[in-house]
Amino acid sequence: MRSLGALGVLLATSPAAALAADGDQVIARARAAESAEVRALAGTPIHLQTHGYVNDGKTVRRIESFRLIQYRADGGVSNQFEHGTLDGRPIDEAELRRAMGAQDQKREHGEILTYALAPLSSPDMEVTAVGPAPAGGFTLRCTPKRDALVAAVTLIVDAATGHKRSATIEIAGFRAKLADRIESVLVYDPDGGPADFHASFHVKLAWIERSAEFATRRISSHK
């Protein structure tokens, strides 16, 4: 019969225990990597350009917008609307939100992309390890602690360095439950900032059909 000490060693070295230990180490590396990235990005404006459309079942509206992302050394990040067009006509943020059907959402929800810009630095996120991902990656799940438009951000990080590779944003709320397709995926630049973001949804309920698709990319500057 194995002694209690030997049994404790076996339990401590079980696959589940090893995965938990690996997960804790990856989370620590990822937090440290993001902290360094945010400090390096602080004070450097990041410009994003979005092209896309909204289809209400009768009319397709073409949207273009520009946003300014700014990181702070304390881990905070802002996502500000600068200007945009609807079918080629200049619009403000309020009209853009109406065109996208987001006028009834809390303003701080704004762009769901914001949740994935620095999720490991946010005090409002609970981070848990999920497990290994392909090509030396590791999956982390970041869950908002407060009610939010976003249910979770699933991060793929490099297991060895902790640097973020991509994020899949899971949308919460009644509209998300109605959607038969909804996707929001962010790919990070090597410096930890946003490189490309793709968001789309499709809802068909009886005679009602809605869809939208947006592609966002990082640009050097804009007028």
N, C-alpha and C positions, 0 to 999 in steps of 0.2 A: 504493500500500500504506500502511495506517495505521501510524503509529509505535507503539512499545511504550507510550509515554506516553499517546497517544490511546486505545489499547486498554484501558489501565488505567482511564482515566476512564469509558469505556463500561461496563466490568465493574463499577466502583464505583457507577454509576448504573443498573444493571440492576434490573428489578422485584424480583428476589430480594434484592439488596443493599439496596434501598430498604425492603423489607418488614422485613428484619433490623434496620435502623436505626430504623424506626418502632417495631418491637417492643421494642427496648431502651429507647427513650424512654418508651413506655407503661408498661413494667415499673417504670422509675424513678419515674414519676408515681404509679403504683398503690401502690408501696411507701411513698412519702412520704405519700400520702393515708391509707393504713391506719395508719401510724405516728401521724399526727395524731389519727385517730379513736380509736385505742387509748388514747392519753394522755388524751383528753377523756372516754372511758368509764371510765377507771381509778377505782376507788372507788365507782362507781355500780352497784348491784346490778340485774341484769336477770332478771326472772322469766319463765319459760316454762311454759305449760300444754299438756299433750298429751292428746288423746282418740284412742282407736283400738280395734282388736280384733285378736285372734289366733284363727285357725281351724285346728285340727289335723285337720280332715276329719271329726271327730265332734262336737266341741263348739266353740262360739264363745265366747271369753272377752273381756269388755269391760274395757279398761284406761284409767285416768286417772292422770296423774302430774304433779308439779310439780318443776321444776329451777331452780337458781340459777346464773346465769352471772356470773362476775366477771373483769374484765380487769385486767391489771397494766401499769404504765407501761413495763416492759421488753419488752412484747409477749406475755407469757405470758397464758394464760386457763384458768380452771377451770370445770368443768361438774359441778355437784353435785346429786345426788338429794336432795329434801327430804321428800316424802311422796307416797303414791299409793294407789289402790284397784284391786282386781280384782273385777269383778262387784259393785261397791259396798262391798266389804269392805276395810278398811285393810290395807296390806301394806308390807313393807320392801323395800329395793332388791334383796336376794338373791332374794326371792320374785318380784319383778317380772322379774328376769333369767331365772328359771326359766320363768315364764309365756311369755316372749318367745323361749325357746329359746336364750338367750345365756349360759347358765350355764357352758359350756365355753370361752368366749372369755376372753382375758386381760382382767383388770379395767381396765387402762389403755385398752383399746379402747372400753370403756363405750359412750358415745353417739357414733355416727359423725359427728353434727353437730359435735362438737368440732374435727374436722379442718378445717372450713370457717369457723370463727369468726374466725381471724386467720392465714390460710395464708401471706400474704406476709411476715409478721413471724416465722414459725417457722424456726429454723435447721435443722429436719429436713425442710424442703421445698425441692425444686429447681424453680425457676420458669422456664418457657419461653414464648415468644410463639407463638401459633398463627396469628392473622390477624384482619382486620376482622370485626365482627359488625354486625347490623342496627342502625339508629337511632343511628349514631355510636358504637357499642360496639366493643370489642376483646376477643378471646378469649385467655386465658392458661391454661396447664396447670401445675398444681402437683402434683408427684409426691413422695410420701414417700421419703426416702433409706433408711429401714429397712423391714424386713418389717412389714406392717401389715394391718389389716382393710380399709383403704382403698387402692385402687390409684392413684387420682388424684382431684384436685378441679379441675374445669374452671370457671374464673371468667369471667364477662362483666363487664367494667369499662367505664366511660365513657372513651373514648379521649382526650378533652380534659382531663378532671379527674383521672382515675385512680380515681374512687370506684367501689366494688363495687356491682353491680346484683344478680347472682344467681350461684349456684354449683350445679353438678351433681356429685354425689359418686358416683364409680365404685367399687363394692364389689369386693374381691378375695376369693380363697379358693374352696374346693371348693363350698361351698353356693351361692355366687354363680354358679358355672358350671352348677349344676343348675337354677337358676331360669329359667323361661321369661319372667318379667317381674320386673324389679327397678328401682325408681326412688327417688332421694333428691335432692330439689331444695330449695334454700334461697333465699329472697328476703330481701335486706337492707333495713333501715330506712335513711333518709337519714343517720343518725348512724353508720352502719357496723355497728351491732349486728344481731342476727337479728330478722326481722319474722315471717316464716312459713316453716315447714319441713314438707314433705310426704314421707313415706316409705312405700313399699309393696313387697310381693313376692308372687309366686305360684309354687309349685313343684308339678308333677304328674309323678310317676314311677311308672309301673305303677299299682298300686292306692293309692299314697300321694299325698295331696294336702295341701299346706299353703299358707296365705295369711295376710297381715297388712296392715293399713293404719293409718297414724298421721298425724294432723294436729296440728302444734304451732304455737302463736302466742304472741307476746309480750304480756304483760299488765302492768298498772301495779303490781299487788301481789296478794297472796293471803293467806288465813288459814292 
